[in-house]
Amino acid sequence: MKDIVIIGGGLGGLSAGISLQSKGYNVTIIEENHHPGGKMMPVEMDGYSFDFGPNTITMPEVFQSVINDAGGDSTHYFQFKRLVKHTKNVFHNGRILYQSADPEEMIAELEKLDPYGASHYKEYLREVEKLYTLAERGFFYRVFGSWRDYLSPQLSYSFMKVRPFEKMDHFHRRFFQDEDVLKVFNRYATYIGSSPYACPATFSLIGHLEMKEGVYYTIGGNTEIAKGFYQFFKEQGGTVHLGKRIKEIEVKDKRAVGVVTEDGDTISAYDVIVNGDFISATKNLIEEKDRPSHPDRKLDAYEPSISAFVILAGLRTYQDSVHHHQVYFTEDYQKEFSEIFMRQELPSDPTIYISHSAATDSRITKGSNLFILVNAPAAPLSYEQADAYKEKIYQKLEAKGLPIRESLEVERVYTPNTIKQKFSAYKGSLYGLASHRMTEAFLRPSNVSKDIEHLFYVGGTTHPGGGSPMVTISGRNIANYILKRDNKAMF
């Protein structure tokens, strides 16, 4: 049995751990926080339950397959509910658009605001399905270990077909004309921590997942996925250490041989897998002399993705007007991204996203559990700035008819500072790297270390990218890479 150490118990690390443990490896996961799942973090406050993230689940089969393919039954650990009419979008002028995975229902919604969009909606669905299919076949389930892996004819064909040189906003304008409706579909760029005016149209494929395949919710809270992975991994004989930080990855003769914890313990390993922020982990855990391909100056030059300003607000009065997913859009969406990325400032008139899972699953909490998120730059905030911005968000929501402060019973605020500290995230970013340049969009840091043998990376900052399904896939990809290396049957 080969010993494998995984640094980080997020979805990528748990996915890799389950897959390898079930094939006979001896896997140990070491997680710095006291919960499994990384940013998929449960928060309990005086009877109110919140999912810190992710709030939107797509591709449920990805999570199910991790357990099912390892010989278990995923339904014993978590179950999904499909939300057909999944998001309520409220615009600055009071207009409302509901998003639905039912095409006919969506066309009826579009006819109210964007007749052109209604008439082109089925064409839009066909185009984003093509993007998704090409990406799934060509990119998702690959490990890029060296430059040779990029030379596949199939990969080159797929790459040229996924609109890598067109921007997302430009792509969406082929199908929609109303400026408010365009905001709804351009918001998909934020799912990868980027701007729709700068990231490739390729990522419009997210529309296929939400608008055709559907949005899902995990009964009991989305964090049940991480809890289920954690429980199944331990049942398979895997070892998990929660609340333990890694100080260093041990490297000898250009090979990872184990890790050293902050309390001085040394854990030897045949392979080391890093499930965490590529930039932070590489810079903080590996001596610069051992990583010539990634010196500090190169790591510091990466553009961070969007971060977030988050408020968890428990309201004693149930808010029946708030959908499971609800978005209050700014009037000038392009200005918001300019402020975030160009000026590194909090948006002056922010778009506000709310996840209200009690609208679907009232048993999980008392009253209303509002996860309130505003996109923010990956930059530090002072306590005074954070408090003032919280009040600004409350004022905007109250002006929209949502009585926050009069019904507020509990609250907790997370800023980019918090995210950086709690999750060892690069400058507090949510997705590591912004997908604005071609290199970060399509040539993300490799899952296989270029300098150190037996060192691998999984998670949102590496291939295939951010988002809970992609992170989970990255773990499976590396597990299969190791299995193939060792001449074992793959998944």
Secondary structure, DSSP 8 states (H G I E B T S, - for coil): --EEEEE--BHHHHHHHHHHHTTT-EEEEEESSSSSBTTS-EEEETTEEEE-S---B--HHHHHHHHHTTT--GGGT--EEEESEEEEEE-TTS-EEEEESSHHHHHHHHHHH-HHHHHHHHHHHHHHHHHHHHHIIIIIT----SGGGGG-HHHHHHHHHS-TTSBHHHHHTTT---HHHHHHHHGGGGGGTS-TTTSBGGGGGHHHIIIII-EEEETT-TTHHHHHHHHHHHHTT-EEEES--EEEEEEETTEEEEEEETTS-EEE-SEEEEES-HHHHHHHHS-GGG-TTS-HHHHTTS-B--EEEEEEEEESS--TTS-SEEEE--S-HHHHHIIIIIS----SS--EEEE-GGGT-GGGSSSEEEEEEEEE-SS---HHHHHHHHHHHHHHHHHTT---TTTEEEEEEE-HHHHHHHH--GGG-SSSB-S-SHHHHHS---SB-SSSBTEEEESTTSTT-SSHHHHHHHHHHHHHHHHHHTT----
